[in-house]
């Protein structure tokens, strides 16, 4: 099978948060796919620990993904208004009143240094252009570098910066939007349109992402010119994924019409299952990401422990109803790979 960078054609999306698990990444890679660690929220030391854990579980290649540094304006007035909205929910969960976070995000350069030291097969980025100098430095050290685009202009900019391939993140994809031109979240173009647009516009490989949950989606992406496919939501329900029971139950119960794009939990547009927080904060002005993301973390973590899915960011894509009974990571990889034509 002629595959991109000598890797399997089915990749697991690098999902940050609860799914950022060494056991899950290793299970995907060991099971015949290409596992990726979503390291955006991880401290540098934790990136090193999880990478080491992956290597104790499998000798197969894996990737690490980071958020590009985000320009954002600190707005304590808007943040205090957001905290006031959280206060009632904190009380329901038995938490103290929310306060301004002491820390909003990890140091990107330190995260990247830890990622380089971990020596993954691929280093990928979302939410920005890593830039010519950074890409050249990584490639000089032997890394394959992948960017994420939600529109043709982003793909062209990433290609000009020297990345080896571009992930085409369609409108259907779960989790945070990975774009960066125009609005901070990029464009809202469906996968079926975006993949061939990028394939025609670029001279580097395109990897399809968004709405791919079974062999039919894999076959469709390949037919559109994708050199590999990425699935995220489908892997949330495999046996090795450490989702909280409340999150898992909510995903299993969700209908196709429950999918929504929201800024409610983080301040940045992301796709997930609608719940009380997304509905009650719909249309509410919020401070820039990552301020709400940091401010809502205590609520989300407590809600997960308490089994209260209405207060959890239930990130998932539009193809969620196709992902009900995946079994193990290896079984899902095998099922998806059946759609790839050698």
PALO-453610 format. One record per residue (C-alpha): residue in three letters; x, y, z. Coordinates in steps of 0.05 Angstrom, whole numbers, padded with zeros to 5 digits, always signed. Example, Ala and Ser with C-alpha at 12.3 -4.5 7.8 and 13.67 -1.06 7.14 Angstrom:
// residues 2
ala+00246-00090+00156/ser+00273-00021+00143/
***
This chain:
// residues 342
unk+00000+00000+00000/unk+00029+00067-00021/unk+00018+00111+00040/unk+00034+00182+00060/unk+00102+00188+00095/unk+00104+00112+00102/unk+00047+00117+00153/unk-00021+00082+00153/unk-00076+00119+00115/unk-00121+00124+00176/unk-00099+00175+00228/unk-00131+00191+00295/unk-00143+00266+00304/unk-00100+00297+00359/unk-00154+00310+00410/unk-00134+00353+00470/unk-00167+00348+00538/unk-00196+00283+00565/unk-00176+00243+00503/unk-00102+00264+00508/unk-00083+00195+00532/unk-00020+00155+00520/unk-00060+00091+00523/unk-00107+00114+00468/unk-00052+00141+00422/unk-00012+00077+00431/unk-00073+00033+00419/unk-00087+00068+00353/unk-00015+00062+00328/unk-00008-00010+00353/unk-00075-00026+00321/unk-00052-00006+00251/unk-00069+00068+00250/unk-00029+00131+00265/unk-00043+00157+00334/unk-00032+00230+00352/unk-00028+00265+00419/unk-00066+00330+00427/unk-00016+00365+00472/unk-00043+00436+00470/unk-00064+00438+00544/unk-00006+00396+00570/unk+00052+00423+00611/unk+00119+00408+00578/unk+00137+00356+00631/unk+00071+00321+00619/unk+00084+00318+00544/unk+00149+00282+00559/unk+00115+00234+00607/unk+00060+00215+00559/unk+00108+00207+00501/unk+00149+00160+00544/unk+00086+00122+00564/unk+00067+00113+00490/unk+00135+00083+00476/unk+00127+00032+00532/unk+00063+00009+00498/unk+00083+00007+00425/unk+00142+00016+00379/unk+00098+00043+00323/unk+00102+00117+00301/unk+00058+00170+00332/unk+00049+00245+00326/unk+00043+00305+00372/unk-00001+00366+00359/unk+00003+00437+00387/unk-00039+00500+00382/unk+00000+00556+00349/unk+00008+00616+00395/unk-00057+00655+00397/unk-00058+00731+00398/unk-00110+00751+00449/unk-00131+00813+00487/unk-00138+00807+00562/unk-00205+00835+00583/unk-00218+00831+00657/unk-00286+00865+00652/unk-00312+00815+00601/unk-00280+00758+00640/unk-00313+00780+00705/unk-00380+00781+00668/unk-00367+00710+00644/unk-00347+00688+00715/unk-00413+00717+00741/unk-00450+00672+00691/unk-00411+00612+00716/unk-00425+00627+00790/unk-00494+00595+00791/unk-00469+00532+00759/unk-00410+00529+00808/unk-00461+00533+00864/unk-00501+00475+00834/unk-00437+00433+00833/unk-00417+00452+00904/unk-00357+00492+00881/unk-00333+00558+00909/unk-00348+00620+00867/unk-00305+00623+00805/unk-00245+00670+00804/unk-00198+00697+00752/unk-00148+00643+00733/unk-00076+00651+00755/unk-00053+00619+00690/unk-00087+00620+00622/unk-00043+00576+00578/unk+00021+00537+00574/unk+00085+00566+00546/unk+00085+00548+00473/unk+00161+00549+00464/unk+00170+00503+00523/unk+00116+00456+00496/unk+00150+00455+00428/unk+00218+00440+00460/unk+00187+00382+00498/unk+00154+00357+00434/unk+00220+00360+00396/unk+00254+00322+00453/unk+00199+00268+00448/unk+00217+00255+00375/unk+00148+00240+00346/unk+00142+00219+00273/unk+00101+00281+00258/unk+00093+00349+00292/unk+00029+00383+00272/unk-00002+00450+00286/unk-00072+00480+00287/unk-00099+00551+00295/unk-00043+00585+00258/unk+00017+00585+00213/unk+00080+00560+00249/unk+00121+00604+00202/unk+00179+00593+00154/unk+00234+00596+00206/unk+00201+00548+00255/unk+00182+00498+00201/unk+00253+00500+00171/unk+00284+00488+00239/unk+00239+00428+00252/unk+00251+00398+00184/unk+00326+00408+00193/unk+00320+00364+00254/unk+00287+00310+00213/unk+00214+00322+00231/unk+00155+00319+00184/unk+00112+00381+00196/unk+00037+00385+00183/unk-00008+00447+00186/unk-00084+00454+00188/unk-00126+00494+00140/unk-00200+00510+00137/unk-00196+00548+00070/unk-00151+00552+00009/unk-00115+00616+00031/unk-00093+00582+00095/unk-00068+00522+00056/unk-00028+00566+00010/unk+00003+00603+00068/unk+00022+00539+00103/unk+00052+00511+00039/unk+00093+00575+00031/unk+00119+00564+00102/unk+00145+00496+00081/unk+00099+00446+00115/unk+00100+00376+00087/unk+00024+00367+00085/unk-00040+00403+00104/unk-00099+00376+00143/unk-00164+00400+00111/unk-00210+00411+00171/unk-00281+00412+00146/unk-00341+00446+00179/unk-00364+00377+00204/unk-00304+00366+00249/unk-00312+00363+00324/unk-00273+00405+00374/unk-00241+00472+00362/unk-00238+00503+00293/unk-00166+00502+00269/unk-00166+00561+00222/unk-00133+00628+00230/unk-00148+00675+00171/unk-00209+00721+00170/unk-00244+00704+00235/unk-00199+00671+00288/unk-00232+00603+00273/unk-00221+00606+00198/unk-00274+00588+00147/unk-00335+00542+00153/unk-00328+00499+00090/unk-00352+00427+00089/unk-00301+00371+00081/unk-00330+00348+00015/unk-00317+00417-00015/unk-00253+00434+00022/unk-00212+00373+00006/unk-00215+00379-00070/unk-00206+00455-00066/unk-00141+00445-00028/unk-00119+00386-00070/unk-00126+00430-00133/unk-00093+00491-00101/unk-00032+00458-00068/unk+00029+00419-00089/unk+00034+00381-00022/unk-00010+00325+00005/unk-00078+00339+00036/unk-00105+00300+00094/unk-00181+00299+00102/unk-00213+00314+00169/unk-00285+00324+00190/unk-00345+00278+00185/unk-00304+00214+00173/unk-00331+00159+00217/unk-00335+00096+00175/unk-00306+00063+00113/unk-00353+00103+00067/unk-00324+00168+00092/unk-00254+00143+00082/unk-00270+00121+00011/unk-00302+00188-00005/unk-00243+00227+00022/unk-00194+00186-00020/unk-00237+00195-00082/unk-00233+00270-00071/unk-00158+00267-00072/unk-00139+00261+00002/unk-00072+00226+00015/unk-00095+00203+00084/unk-00155+00212+00130/unk-00163+00235+00201/unk-00219+00212+00247/unk-00231+00241+00316/unk-00301+00232+00343/unk-00303+00158+00324/unk-00244+00145+00370/unk-00278+00179+00430/unk-00320+00117+00442/unk-00267+00063+00433/unk-00251+00020+00493/unk-00184+00053+00506/unk-00209+00125+00508/unk-00212+00151+00580/unk-00275+00194+00573/unk-00314+00208+00636/unk-00378+00166+00641/unk-00420+00229+00635/unk-00386+00250+00570/unk-00391+00180+00541/unk-00465+00174+00559/unk-00480+00241+00528/unk-00446+00221+00463/unk-00484+00156+00460/unk-00551+00192+00470/unk-00540+00250+00422/unk-00579+00257+00358/unk-00555+00286+00292/unk-00591+00352+00307/unk-00555+00360+00374/unk-00490+00382+00341/unk-00473+00456+00351/unk-00418+00506+00342/unk-00406+00545+00406/unk-00357+00592+00441/unk-00390+00580+00509/unk-00336+00539+00542/unk-00272+00568+00513/unk-00285+00633+00477/unk-00266+00601+00411/unk-00313+00568+00362/unk-00316+00493+00372/unk-00364+00437+00352/unk-00397+00392+00403/unk-00462+00366+00430/unk-00509+00421+00454/unk-00523+00424+00528/unk-00547+00472+00581/unk-00485+00516+00579/unk-00484+00522+00503/unk-00557+00540+00502/unk-00557+00590+00559/unk-00495+00626+00534/unk-00515+00627+00461/unk-00503+00696+00433/unk-00469+00721+00496/unk-00406+00763+00483/unk-00345+00729+00512/unk-00272+00749+00524/unk-00220+00721+00477/unk-00196+00649+00480/unk-00162+00623+00523/unk-00193+00665+00580/unk-00261+00628+00583/unk-00226+00562+00572/unk-00183+00572+00634/unk-00241+00602+00674/unk-00289+00544+00660/unk-00239+00488+00673/unk-00257+00477+00746/unk-00331+00473+00728/unk-00318+00423+00672/unk-00274+00379+00714/unk-00322+00378+00773/unk-00381+00364+00727/unk-00345+00305+00697/unk-00333+00275+00766/unk-00405+00289+00786/unk-00435+00260+00723/unk-00466+00326+00702/unk-00459+00328+00626/unk-00496+00395+00622/unk-00433+00430+00647/unk-00381+00392+00604/unk-00354+00413+00537/unk-00379+00353+00497/unk-00334+00361+00436/unk-00356+00317+00378/unk-00366+00322+00303/unk-00428+00317+00260/unk-00417+00244+00244/unk-00425+00224+00317/unk-00487+00180+00305/unk-00444+00136+00259/unk-00395+00121+00317/unk-00438+00084+00366/unk-00404+00016+00374/unk-00331+00020+00353/unk-00303-00032+00402/unk-00227-00028+00410/unk-00183+00023+00375/unk-00154-00033+00332/unk-00224-00055+00311/unk-00242+00016+00291/unk-00178+00026+00252/unk-00191-00039+00214/unk-00262-00018+00199/unk-00240+00050+00173/unk-00183+00021+00133/unk-00231-00022+00094/unk-00252+00041+00058/unk-00181+00057+00033/unk-00163+00031-00035/unk-00091+00008-00041/
***
